[in-house]
């Protein structure tokens, strides 16, 4: 049986401050844990039902009851297994070349997780988030990334400084810009997107080289930012 202090610690990692204090986050589910282990990230411990015990290193595995797993899960139904992993340590951000997705004030964890998957699918070099965007280790971000979080570097930066000082072409998704289908995407650059509610901040837009848009044919007010990112990343990486 798990001791109370271990349960308390794992539950505390739902809080962003605790995740960064301890430099740990939670991975839930057998498939996601498998993706994490393939990627080579540091797994500190695995907690699961007895049925999973034979599949993992006994030095890492802690057996738990169904009641304990229900207390630990952040999901509607516990998958019966979770791990505590060390926060990822990516190489320092350098913007000499490559293709990056830049996200300004993205607050929805599902959207960020989706865009991490998109960046992984299209082979982007990384994602750069504003410091006030949702935390990449939020459990909903981790789940919705479907394992791509372990492969795509995600940085949190002062976007005003990054965009201002970056020498790569800076492309922004806006409501009124050149139709992306006729735009000649560069071999390297920043593709900047803002939240559906706020868009891209004016201070960032002041440093943009190329405003582009996805032409609207129907009557919808806006596109989900994840959907828009998928459309634009396909064009960004096809040239």
N, C-alpha and C positions, 0 to 999 in steps of 0.2 A: 504493500500500500504506500502511496505517496505521502510524504510528510507535509504538514500544513504549510511550512515555509516555502517549499518548492511550488506548491499550488499557488500560493500568494505571489511569488515572484513571477511565475508564468502569466498569471492574470494581469499583473502590473504592466506587462509589455504591450498591453493594448493602448497604453498611454504613450504619446510621442516623447514626452520628457524622459520617461523611464527607459524607452528604447535607446535614446541617445546617451543617457547616463551610463547604461550598462553595455552599450554597443551591441545589443542583441535584438533579434526580432523573431517572430513566430511563422512557421510554415505548417500549414494544415493539409492533410490528405496524402494518400500513398503516392498518387501520380506526381503531385507537385514536389513531394519529398524526393522522389526518384529523379526528377529534373534537377533539383538542387544538388544531389549527390553526384550526378554526371558532370555538372559544371565545375565541381571541385571546391565549392565554397566550404567554409569551416562550419561543421555541425557540432555543437557542444553536447547536445543530448537529445534523445528521442524518447517520447512518452507514448505508450500505446497499449491497446488491449493484448491479452496473452496470445491471441491468434497471430499477431505480427512478430512475436518475439524471435522466432526462428529465422526471420528474414534480415535481421540487422545485427550489427556488432554488439555482443553482450556487454562490452565496456561502455557503450553509449546508451543502451536501452534500459528504460525504467518501466516496469509493468504497472498498469493502472486499471482500476475497475471502470465499468460503464458509467457509474455515477460520477467518478472523478473526471472522466473524459467529458462528460456533459457539463461539468463545472468549468472546464478549461476551454472549451470550444467557443469561437466567435460566430460560428455558423448556426443555422437553424437546427441542423442535426449533425452531431459529431461524426466525422469519418472514422473515428476510432484510433487515429494516430496523428501526432504532431511532433515537430522538432523545434528546438531553440537553436538558432544559427547566429553566427557572428555577422554584424553589419559588413557589407562588402566594401573592399578597399580598392577602388579603381585608380588607374594611373591619373596623374594630374592633368587637368583639362588644358589642351593646347589646340589652337585654332589656326594652324598653318595650312591645313588642307582637310578635306573630308566633307561629309554631308551630315548636318545636325538638325534636329527638330528642336526649336526653341519655344517654350510654352510659358505664356504670361498669365498668371493668376488662374491656373486651372485648379478648381476646388473639388470637383467631383472625383472620388477615387476610382470609380468604374471607368471614367473617361481616361484618366491617366494610365490605368492598367491596360486599357485597349490600345492606347497610343504607344505604349512600350512594346506590345505585341506587333503593332504595325511597323515600328522601327526595326524590330528583329526580322520580320518577314522581308522587308525591303533592304536590309543590310546597311542601315544607317550607322554612322560611327558613334552616335550617342544622342542623349536628350539633355537639354539645358533648361532647367525650370527656374522661375522666379522664386525668391526666398519665401514668398507668401503662398506658394502653391501647396497642394496637399502632399503630405509626407509619403515618400515612395515605399516606406515600410508599413504603412497603414494596411491592416489585414485585408481590406477590400481591394486595395491596389495589388497586393501580392497575389490574391486569388484570381483577379480578373486578368492579370498578366499571363496566366497559364504557363509559367515557367520562363517566360522571356526576360523577366526581371533579373535572372541569374546570368544573362548574356549581354544585356544592353546597359552600358554605363549611363547612370542618371546623376546629373550634377545640379546643385542648387547654388545660384550665383546672383549677384546684383546685375540684372539684365541691362540696365541703363549703361553700366560700365562695359559689360561684355560687348554689347552691340555697337556702342560708340567706338570702341578701340579695335574691334575685329576688322581685318582687311579683306576678309572673304565677302563675296556678294551677299547682300541681305535682302531676302524676299519675304514679303508679308502678305498673309491672307486677309483681305479686307472686303468690304461689301462693294466698293466701287474701285476697280482696278482693271488691269489688262486681263482679258480672258486667258486663263491658265493654258488652255488648249492651243493657243497661238504663241505662247511665251516660250522662248528658248532658254531652258533651264541650264545653269552653269554646271561644270563638272564638280565643283566644290561650292559650298555656301551654307547659309543659315536659312531655314524655312521657319518663319515665325508665325505663331498662331496664338490667339487670345481666347478667353472664355466666352461662352455664348452670351452671358449676361453683360460683360464689360468690354469685350473686344480687346484689342491691343492698346496699351496706354499711349497717350500723346507723346510722352517723352521718348518712347521707343520708335514711334512712327517718324519722329524727326530725323532718325538716322537710317531710314529704309532706302534701299536703292531701287527696288522693284515691287510696287504694289500689284498683287494679282487677285483674281476672284474666280469663283466657280459660277458661271452664268446660270441665273435662275430662269426656268421655263414655266414652272407652275406657280402656285400661290403661297407656298410655305414661307413663314417669316424668316426662318434660318435653318441651317443644317446643324446637326449634332457635330461637335468639334472633332469627335473621333472619326465620324464618317468623312468629314471634310479632310482630315489628316490622311486618311487612307487614299482618297482620290488624288490629293496633291503629292503624296509621297511616291505613288506609282509613277506620276509624271516626272517627278524630281529625279528618280533613279533610272528612268528608261533611256536617258540621253547619254 
